[in-house]
Amino acid sequence: MIGAVVLRNESNEIIYVGVELMDLKDVARYLHLHYETVRRRVAAGEIPAVKVGGLWRVRSCELEEWLDKQRV
């Protein structure tokens, strides 16, 4: 679930590498948190996210970086 999106052509050559965008339900499942907890933390700017078409999305690489910074 977390990571880059890699598309290959028929010859198995990489034609696109992109960042996976997760919706808040995916983030909640990944973090083992309630959806509303994730939504509030995103809205408060505590979890990095962007709005795409009016919906919150979290870049998987930014979520991993954020998690690394949360270590105590």
FENQUICOR-V514508 format. One record per residue. RES is the residue in one small letter. PSI is psi in whole degrees, -180 to 180 (NA if undefined). D_FIRST is the distance of its C-alpha to the first C-alpha in Angstrom with 1 decimal. Layout:
BEGIN
res->[RES/RES]
psi->[PSI/PSI]
d_first->[D_FIRST/D_FIRST]
END
This chain:
BEGIN
res->[m/i/g/a/v/v/l/r/n/e/s/n/e/i/i/y/v/g/v/e/l/m/d/l/k/d/v/a/r/y/l/h/l/h/y/e/t/v/r/r/r/v/a/a/g/e/i/p/a/v/k/v/g/g/l/w/r/v/r/s/c/e/l/e/e/w/l/d/k/q/r/v]
psi->[-39/135/-163/157/125/123/138/152/-174/-26/8/21/141/126/-15/135/124/175/135/132/129/143/173/-29/-42/-43/-44/-44/-44/-41/-5/46/160/146/-46/-33/-45/-45/-45/-43/-35/-48/-32/-6/10/-33/129/131/163/154/129/115/32/0/142/137/147/127/130/-39/-36/-34/-42/-42/-43/-43/-42/-37/-17/-8/142/NA]
d_first->[0.0/3.8/6.5/9.0/9.7/12.6/15.2/18.1/21.5/23.6/24.8/21.3/21.9/19.2/20.1/17.4/14.9/13.3/11.1/8.1/9.6/8.4/11.3/13.0/12.2/8.4/9.8/12.4/10.5/8.5/12.0/13.9/16.1/18.0/17.1/20.5/20.1/17.1/19.1/22.1/20.7/19.1/22.5/24.4/22.6/21.3/17.6/17.2/16.5/18.1/19.7/19.1/21.6/22.4/19.0/17.0/13.8/12.1/11.2/8.3/11.0/13.5/11.7/11.6/15.3/16.2/15.1/17.2/20.1/20.1/21.1/24.7]
END
